[in-house]
Amino acid sequence: MTRIERLTLRGEGVGEGLVFSRVLPGETVEGVAVDGRVALPRILTPSPHRVSAPCRHYKACGGCALMHASDAFVADWKTAVVSQALSAQGIAAPFRPVLTSPPGTRRRATLTGRRLKSGALVGFHGRASDTVTAVPDCRLLDPALLAALPAMEALVIEGASRKAEMRLTATLFRQGVEIAVEGGKPLDAILRQTLPGIAARHSLVRLSWNGEILVQEEPPVLAMGRALVSPPPGAFLQATPQGEAGLLDAVRDALGPARHVADLFAGCGTFALPLAETAEVHAVEGAAAMLAALDRGWRSATGLKRVTTEARDLFRRPLLPEELARFDAVVIDPPRAGAEAQVAELARAAVPVIAHVSCNPVTFARDARTLAAAGYRLDWVQVVDQFRWSAHVELAARFSRD
């Protein structure tokens, strides 16, 4: 019998040196440990924050880690994750209320496909497992993505090797669903004939195979502010429309009346294009294809101020203080590794306002320490929970200096 002391950053419970799946702090549990992990603990004394998971796939699927916890608990826990990461760096900050995306709103997801002796299996891996679980009634995915599961299964049957898994990234655009396949068999004459037929039968707006576009009658688009943007196949996008809106509102609030803005790690224009409604924006991104999509979106839109673009690896070649001097505000949205080199240059440049978006509280806190040492205040933090029921934490924050 073990009492759960805390949750790890992965949302797993810790007690007496063991790791427990799908438990909550304060609960008393028991179970058989294998290599220090109890995968199926029996709950002896449940937490008052424990709820019945609303998805029938929850026990087998690894896509969600905290569906057994109340929304209030998850919001408080994710806030605490960020607060503790900052505290470890000697920083405190006020937190705004957490913004949580509703169920059934994930517009982008990467699923795993595995070919079977008869048929195919498409779903998510079990937690800490190679087992793939089918998720036809997933509570996270937009209904349009669930409706595309038969298309994914057909693609796996036709194009997957029996020895390897396929990755299928499904994205919901205005016109419908795109599927970007990675790990499929090399294209040959037969696949080039059969795969477009599958796309047509299931009304896919675009199908790409190992990076090559096979089907696209017209470029699929998403609205980013007043602009319509067609990202490259499988490109990174914010997971839910509500999450994107929450982050964008926070960024706008952080920047205030800024008129000359640099958007670093700009992607396809999630922030740059809406910000161009009121400010001139210089968008910097390492992926040239995403930057080209941003530029096309800006050129086809009306009523936007000037947006310039620069393809640049900000990890190896961060913008320097003399390049940052012309901006009165900066948006930075790095990947999970953070932006240590670029933040060091921002600190040297003393840009008046920084809107920092992050998907990793640990690297965010590290970067926050660099800015604080250079005289910046962390004015507030906004946690945005668009990966509902997961341990994943996203946030936006405002840094300013006199």
Secondary structure, 3 states (H helix, E strand, C coil): CEECCEECCCCCEEECCEEECCCCCCCEEECCCECCEECCCEEEECCCCECCCCCCCCCCCCCCCCCCECHHHHHHHHHHHHHHHHHHCCCCCCEEEEEECCCCCECEEEEEEEECCCCEEEEEECCCCCCEEECCCCCCECHHHHHCHHHHHHHHHHHCCCCCCEEEEEEECCCCEEEEEECCCCCCHHHHHHHHHHHHHCCCCEEEECCEEEECCCCCCEEECCEEECCCCCCCCCCCHHHHHHHHHHHHHHHCCCCEEEEECCCCCCCHHHHCCCCEEEEEECCHHHHHHHHHHHHHCCCCCCEEEEECCCCCCCCCHHHHCCCCEEEECCCCCCCHHHHHHHHHHCCCEEEEEECCHHHHHHHHHHHHHCCCEEEEEEEEECCCCCCCCEEEEEEECC
